[in-house]
Amino acid sequence: MSSVTSTSAAFRPLPVAREYSWSQRLSDYRQLTRPRILVMSAVAVSAGFVLASANAVNWVVLTSAIAGISCFVAASSVLNQVIEARTDRLMPRTAERPIASGRISRSEGIWFGCLLSVLGFFCLLFNVNVATAVTSLLTMLCYVLAYTPLKCRSGLCTTVGAIPGAMPPVLGLLAAGQSPGLEALALFALFFVWQFPHFLAIGWIYRDQYSAAGLKMLPSFSDEGFRAGWIALIYALAFVPVACLPRYVGLAGAGYLAAAMVLSLGYLFLTVRFFLNRTDLRARQLMAGSLICLPALLLCLVADFVRLTT
């Protein structure tokens, strides 16, 4: 796509929302919340909560925490799509999103996102604790007001976006009543560092679409992905010791440490392959491996913690 075509497309008015059946509209509202991200966030929150519950898990509070934090995660996705509706229209992978395609209006999206935020805040405030409610709100604002606008302005957006992306397990710790400490820092670092090879692989796969839409990734792919490969490799190397941190802050034992070494080295192996041969196939393999690595790490971490505390 030429720059002239790209620019003119960016300034075309959004389609006007049309009338659909209730089932179609419900499906669109569901799509706005990005359910797969909701599930991953809920798993991370649950893991953090269990790790902070040495004696017994309060299932009522955990359920409320998952519900409230999920509302904020969904609100982040909805408001992100409101802001990015025009650029979403320029990319085949996002052009059919409900707001970008005009099936839901931007004003509806704003109201829906704000409603989810209010529901999430009061759910956490009354059923969990103040710290979780306030931190969840700040996390959402960081995603919507910092990360989202930066995507069109600076390659630093990836680093900024990794901050809210690393918060779900920390929010789980807070929800269980644990004060921020080394445990929270270890979980934050685990999620923060993991994200870079993952998102750089996605950025490489969709590099032409991002470029056509005017979105800036970290880094630019104008050098055939050489710097992207280096940055992914550096973070994958750092992930090996970072993945072991939970063992050294008292969250797990030797069993988790062995699993962390195997999984993080596997992640490093896939990143090295991408660094040496930056093809779409290698990027997709790295992305798939990243989506196996993190949940497997969390499962091993929680299992080892439960073994040590029972």
Buried (B, 14 or more C-beta within 10 A) or exposed (E): EEEEEBEEBBEEEBBEBEEBEEEEBEBBBEBBBBEEBBEBBBBBBBBBBBBBBEEEBBEEBBEBBBBBBBBBBBBBBBBBBBBBBBBBBBBEEBEEBBBBBBBBBBEBBBEBBEEBBEBBBEBBBEBBBEBBBBBBBEBBBBBBEBBBBBBBEEBEBBBBBBBBBBBBBBBBBBBBBBEEEEBBEBBBBBBBBBBBBBBBBBBBBBBEBBBBBBBBBBBBBEEEBEBBBEBBBBBBBBBBBBBBBBBEBBBBBEBBBBBBBBBBEBBBEBBBBBBEEBEEEBBBBBBEBBEEBBEBBBEBBBBBBBEBEE
